[in-house]
């Protein structure tokens, strides 16, 4: 039996479900167990059940029937019967006051959202489960229960990851993925815990490669486009790609005082043709919203000086923490260790980050440490260094760090920090502790697939892969690991200039290219993961942008209400 996603192929799952209904012994059952698709969203209520049949314990969560006419996406969160032996770990949270919850991570790499027990029952569930599998508290974290932990060198999770070409994930990393403070239900006004989860702990399981794919690869996709792509558009097909924005065009967009006269025109131009490499350091701060369009050049210079002053004060906060204080500051120490681990391995094939003592890597470390202090609620999660790296390449490239001029170097570093802060304002919800942001994005992607590629979505339903978790890395890293580096920069030119959910249409476009392969070979969850891994460096960025634009303009897309996470409401850069 091949394992995937929720544990087995759909026929096996359905057979188990029928067996459960017919002759399974119920070991534990609790109603009123909720899942929150997004912050402040209406909870999805269902029943958690542990059953025994064929001599094995199986865990499942089934949502309650939705009211007539309200699909709510509940089926996408259903945990179909999972064999207890297929569970890697459980993260339980049972405070004296507040919500109890449990998170389930499978050995296949799938992480379910937190299941909240409004009436208690987490301890009883773990006690019932422990009668059939060995539950061992993780070292230093009794709230994390490892299920039948393997002997050294015999980790089935690691073997599964190795088949996907993901050599960097270790069993200990998987444990840390679930080592979280209690995610608070969206309608509960409770403070966050001291130690946040790697909200994208699952990202550690999916993070193959060294950053953006730099190896030589054909830009042509390996499969032909779906011939119906163009037919979905309610308007004329988009024009052929334009040349990049040129210096003369850029100058014409600024008035005599340096004001940007038409931000919409800039976004339209950047989306259609991209931005010339030498202009990105000037254009990206406008696309990210760091520079208001109405600012004069003099006002921008004054605002930059103020942001530099504030950044230096922020950086001094963590630089002033000595060994004695750090020894008493576990949350800081843990996050610092993560950053120290991730920075040296981020884009290490890129010339600016290749040297062990690279000044650009040192800059990345300082910016991430400063952001961790600036937004301590969110802290640092894996994947953030991937998003920061292109900003450093653009804003502090080979000619961006003036040697011997500390003020000029600090100003460039501050620019990187504040642009990164603006980017995190757009996508920071994807890094939330309870993964509600990512689940909302993946739910939206599933809805798009259902509307724009029905046969493909129906197949994913049959193999229980309709949670589209295989697209996790695409969404989290904004295709940063799937495109060659220059293509990443071109893609981000467009991504920050288009509609907020444009990324999801890009995911649909790429999956449609490979629809025939997916359907003809009946790919299951693990095989979908391999397909996604194999696409790194092989995606034609201009083709993806054009096909995604057609899909976004289609009548089918216009009829869908997408639950995309809104940008975070953060104070403007430079304000306390």
LINPE-V978544 format. One record per helix or strand of 3 or more residues. SS is the DSSP state (helix for helix, strand for strand). FROM is the first residue (numbers start at 1). LEN is the number of residues. If there is no record, write none. Layout:
BEGIN
ss->SS from->FROM len->LEN
ss->SS from->FROM len->LEN
END
This chain:
BEGIN
ss->helix from->10 len->14
ss->strand from->25 len->11
ss->strand from->44 len->10
ss->strand from->56 len->8
ss->helix from->74 len->4
ss->strand from->79 len->5
ss->helix from->84 len->3
ss->strand from->87 len->7
ss->strand from->100 len->7
ss->strand from->115 len->3
ss->helix from->122 len->8
ss->strand from->135 len->4
ss->strand from->141 len->7
ss->helix from->156 len->8
ss->helix from->171 len->7
ss->helix from->201 len->6
ss->helix from->230 len->3
ss->helix from->247 len->6
ss->helix from->263 len->11
ss->helix from->277 len->11
ss->helix from->297 len->23
ss->helix from->323 len->5
ss->helix from->330 len->14
ss->helix from->359 len->16
ss->helix from->384 len->12
ss->helix from->406 len->26
ss->helix from->436 len->17
ss->helix from->454 len->9
ss->helix from->469 len->9
ss->helix from->485 len->11
ss->helix from->502 len->12
ss->helix from->515 len->6
ss->helix from->525 len->10
ss->helix from->541 len->12
ss->helix from->555 len->4
END
